[in-house]
């Protein structure tokens, strides 16, 4: 029979109960309010608080739909590409690598999607800005080549779609825009 011990740790005014089972056991935390009389009242979150914001995020279902529409548009023109869809924060939601897409296309697609959402602009437009601000290209994780398209809702960026692998950035961007357009349907 394993020994079980119960400990309580107070952090930031909240009581956290942790259950440790043996040396390698499972650990569980609960904020159910055990001994709530001893805990100070937590500050309530006010929905009208001007210190918070709400943001819109693309669902995984919508990201997958956009990625597949992008890949379908490329395949109709016999192009072998990779597609990436990132969220508003640049986190990768979906990647699809088309049959025969080059090994460099995967990472390039992710970077194009990240770049498009970061500046809420197509990467072809951003590439033109390099003449006035050449150090933009030095920002980690970005790629200033055509092939990235932002996705917006109510004028704000919510995602980016990046495509790489077609013979030109113009084609890559055309396919990325097809994915963004699929979300409007």
N, C-alpha and C positions, 0 to 999 in steps of 0.2 A: 504494500500500500504506500502510495506517494504522500509525502507531507505537503500540506497546502498552507500557505501563509497569506494573510491579507494585510495590505498596507494602504495607507491613504497619504497622498501627497498634495499639499496646497500650493497651487501655482496661479498667480494672477487673480486671486480671489475665488477661484473655482476649485471645488474638491474633485479630485480624480481618483477613482478607485481602481487599483490594479491587482489582478489575481495572478500570482506566479505559481506555476505548477512544476515542481522539481527543478532540476538544472536546465533541462531542455524544453520545458513545457510550453503551453500556449499562454499568451498574455492577452488580457482584455481590459479595455477602459470603458468607463461608463460615466455619463454626466446626468444620471437619473435623479440626482438631488438627494442622495443619502446624506443624512446629517445636515439638511438644508438650514436648520436653525443656526448652525455654527457658521454657515457661509454668508458673507455679505451679499446683499441683493445685487444682481447683475444689472448693469445699465441697459435699459430697453432700447431696441433699435426703432427709430422713428422713421416711418416710410416717407415722411416729408422732409427728412433731414437733408440739408443742403450740402452735407459733406459726403454724400454718396451719389453714385450715378447708376443708371441702368444701361445695359448694352445688349445689342441683338447679336446672336451667334447663329451661324449656319449649323443645321443639324447634320449628323453623320449621314442620314438618308439623303439629304439635299446635296451634300458634298459628293457622295457616291454617284448620284444622278448626274451632277455636273461633270465629274471625271469621266463617266461612261459616255456622255454626249460628246465630250471633247475627243475621246479616243475614237468614237464612231465617225466623227467628222474627218479625222485624219485617215482612217482606214478607207473611207469612201474615195479618197484621193491617193490611195496606195502609199501612204506615208507611214513610216515606222517611228513612233514617238513614245516618249514617256510623259505622263501627266501627273501633276501634284496639285492638291488643293490644301491650302493652309487656312487656319482660322484668323481672326482679327489680331491675335497676338503672335502670329507667325508659326504657330504649332501645326505640324503636319497632321491633317485629318485623313487624307486618302492619297495613295499613289497607285498608279497603274502603269505598268511597263508593257507597251504593245509588243506583239511578236516581232522579233528581229530588231528592236530598238537598240541603239548603240549603248555601250556601258557608261559613257559619259552623260547620257541624256537624263538619267534618273536624278543625279545631284543637281544638274543644271535646271531641271524643271522645278525642283524644290526651291532653289535660290531665286528663280524668276518669280514664282508665286509669292515668296516672302518679300521680294523687292516691290512688287505691284501693290500688295496690301499695305506695306509700310508707308508708301507715299500716295496711296489711293490714285494711282495713275498707271496707264499701260507702260510697260517697260520700254517700248519703242520711243515714247515721249521722254522718259527719264534718260535714255541714252543720249538724247539731244542735249540735255542739260549739262552733260559732262564737259562741253566746251567752255561753259562759264564756271563750273564747279568741278574740276577734274578729281578732286579728292573724295568725291562721293563714292567712287568705285572702291575706295579703301575700307568702307564700312563692312565689317565681317558679316558673312552670310548673304551678301547681295550679289546680283549679277545684272549688269546694265546692258542686256541684249534683248532685242524684241522677242516676245513669246510669253509675256506675263500680262494678265488682265485682272484688274480689281473687281470685286463683287461688292455692290453697295446696297444698303437698305436705308431709306429716308435720308439719302445724301451722305451717309457715313459708311466707311469701309467695314465689311464684315468678314471678308475672305479674299483670297487671291488664288488664281488658277495659273499655273505655269506649265508650259509645254516646251519640250526640247527634242531634237532629233530630225526634224524636217530639213530639207536643203537650205531653207532660208528662215530668218527670224520672222519675216512677214507671214509665212505659212504657219509657223508656230503660234503666232499671235492670233491669226484668223481662227485656228482651232480652239485656242483658249477662250476667245470671245464667243464661239459656238457653245462652249460649256456654260459660260455666264448667261447666255441667252436662254439656255434650257431651263434655268431657274425661274425665268419670268413666265413660263408656260404653266 
